[in-house]
Amino acid sequence: MKNLKRRISVLLTLLLIFGVFSFTSNRIHAQDNLKDYNFVKQLNSGFYQEDYTVAGLIKEKINLKEKNTQRTVMYSTRSVRDEMKTNSTETASEENQNTRIINFGEVITSNITTAGQLQVYLLEQTQKGKITVYMDVPNDAGINYDLYLYRYNSQTDQLEFVDGSGNPAANYEQLSSICEPGVYVVGVMLKDLTTNPAPCAFIATNSTKYSQYEPNDKINQAKEYEMETLLKDSIDNPFDEDYYVTRITNQADYQVVLQNAPEGAKYYVQLFDSSLNFVSGAYIEPKNNNFKTGTLQQGVYLIKIASSQGYDENTEYEFIITDKISNNPVFKTTKSGKIVQLTDKAVYINGVKTNMNWKYRFSPSYSNYTRDQEINQSEESSFDLKYLFNGTYSGPQDVKSDDCIMVFMNKFSYMYFYKKLISGGQYDYIYLKPSETLEYSAFYIDVSTGKVIDTNMNWYFWGNNMDQIFTPFN
């Protein structure tokens, strides 16, 4: 490691003598992931110059007014020390310029007092994972730090650019990349200084569990999100930020829902338009998991999902933007990939409202009578949002479903009509008004057809004690 450290120090010295690091072969092209989202390309050119230079010659195309108003909402300063407390904090100064070995999880303080000065630190990655580096900076527009990550190629004895972060002054820096085992170099540079110097602090984390969408911790890494689909992703470290971009084609009132946050954690969503104007935001807690955005115009929007408290890399949060607005909607992805939305008044499967009315006629071949049953949803009907299950169903009369949802509805009308076909005729029927049907009853809906196939409010369940078997999926 000492020889490696010496070689890298010499290499960095030579590169500084020649003026710049060249990252021509490591250009960031947001459009590779985001197709024709032109505003992301424009943002990319503002936040990240395609050819980075350690000398700090990054041309920012975002004017100061936008930078001071809009960017501040998105890049509000957080304290590393509050997030990751440690007793092994190391401090570097200009008097100690030697490249040092640091560990994941350590809070490192860099005290640079000269613009253009660069400090470098060595990290050893022992297994494949997502490296995230988060840097807390002074809340001072006259102090502008930048952050870089390189990989040391032992075959060529060269440093290869991995990722960089060049946000405006007084806004935190963050980078991330999926990295193979090896030796990595974190570079901290004081790009501009027009006031009294102040130190910055950074921390590097290594996530071995991460979602298929990573890395998506920055705007130019944002992944595409399709409206009305249920997105499942995870927060894999305290500084993980998930960015998505979506296109709204129909002007309407929309609702943003974030559910299934880990117990005790606080996840939140922020929404931005194509000019990075803040649209709406809220802290999303497990018992208060949605908020309404109001009317959204046609256009492209940027979505940010992060945690303000706690995380669990093994728990997938679920996110959706929908125009099926409810006070407290619940979503579930079924076995076959359909999206079920349960509101207090309706059930939607892939955005299509389910008809909850159910009719059934039973005419045994061995007898001379028929039994008719009919259930109709009314304006008074409502659903219990605590009960939305997905599984298989098999019931009397050969009713089956391999992809079934069970919901609980109340205040429906129910008619049971019994007709015995004998001489002279015999009739009997029961009719319950919605106001008389106060208890919730189970309804089974086949996902493929979107139709109610059975209910436990029927004669063969409560009258004949015939089994109905619903088996939830794991």
Steps between C-alpha positions, in 0.01 A plus 500: 500500500791737574638452147153554357459813706836631380418425134165675520653801674760529224231458237286772654798733520579447132140557403486821698822618339352440155192691606186285488355153526338397173165325515417507130437125494274519807242749378165498672211470258168520681316433177631142493256416780243771451431482127365833378471686830678808374480692824712236674766543232495873564523451874786260444697767316434739787595275788765288330737608228557204270878542527574546869818684599646484846617858449132595547427619146142371503276738310165537672217596268248558778456863594554618858136579564389146418793360691416690818123440498414172332811296571491582869178301539648193341849520648427618853800444724490200732751425773717194454583502867135470597441212260810289568652566841849357545795539727747427224469835323819603323596854408717599205661836441717658235800416712419129462476442125601134495238262365349313796309177536146543634224253586136480406285661768764748618420869506794681342547876540698684233629845579614662175580871497617557144279497190600226255657285773426127482509237775481128427413196710531126435212254542526124461188326368515132595174389333273632228258762623369853463742762622328818614696805606311781669664833585365764738619850407495844667179695453691777325461599134866607498630148568457243224626143543490226235515125549655226281540123498767307306599135470863396500578265209788284616556368147562841347606681818243768411208665676164453325218747557189344660271787602498863607280755670520871423192660655482876558659648811323446835334183366612156607694277265412137437615230259439128463599213277481121491863402553700180463757404766813712483670814622313829461602861545269769642598849388387815682573833335432857606386629165428864591566712806384862528454517878667362811584129463311235694533121509273243338427147620427185301419136556521198267260207531494162328159343433509132412121488458347745254219508245509447125464877448827594670691714462233770482619738773532805274294679238707375210458143628120525520309199372176507305170459687175424319185662638242281676752221564606384844873563542689283750843616617702514819715743699831321550692748716424815703605724208331308217283721278291347223430719195239425234364693206151468355282653232141610568293499181160594643437806713313386811499490878755245615587334828845387610513189717798350683429191708678217678771706666694303766369517853627815671639654180390821333516494121400800291430603141582823320365590157657750257395628161728526196642830628572339838226702666380328815149364440407323820656308782424326825658274755346158452455294814360145523162621630475803270619382165356727232451860403317680222689714256201672346492566126809401303546640151625294209876471502801329653550475876789400723435281806727472804446236770722490809497448876516760773516237771594134488514249214500128426670369186286183521167687492361622170295816511218531245435819306234608252357816343133455414191698408279253693491725804396370840546603861723202574563270202673163526689330216612147433673322212336165428661171406449571130638855525170690503476815714206500741398830660252490786335826599225558753242486221642294214735225384719558194697237309761659273304825521163344403223521758361162604126436486426360846152370414462120516233265374479126544244236401521143620277229349596153629457228241362269763222729621214712373585841641725797431672745731580852379728739689573860410725758668522863392738769617326820605604860551525422870741211450860535616812283524714416799846619393673264743394200296646459153648156447626320192493122466319202355135413552291185476141485611179303462352440157849472343580871527881547478762768440879473487540878542229631727462799729285507812348828620245587768192707408199608705156660451411319182157370404447125505218291356462126549217348294391138536262349247375144531354361178204293618132500421350829605845655551677605817702818548719637771748787499711720726588859411736708716528874455844666524413656836429154642828347377742660742774239525783471248488192279777343293491532121726299271602660169678315220786722385507381139130577438458781754167350613366391837490119499371435852415642840455360850159668510328206333275211590752219456753668729285603798209267431659176387844544663681424173872586499650800327880486483706815444878452523705823509830511311820535701 
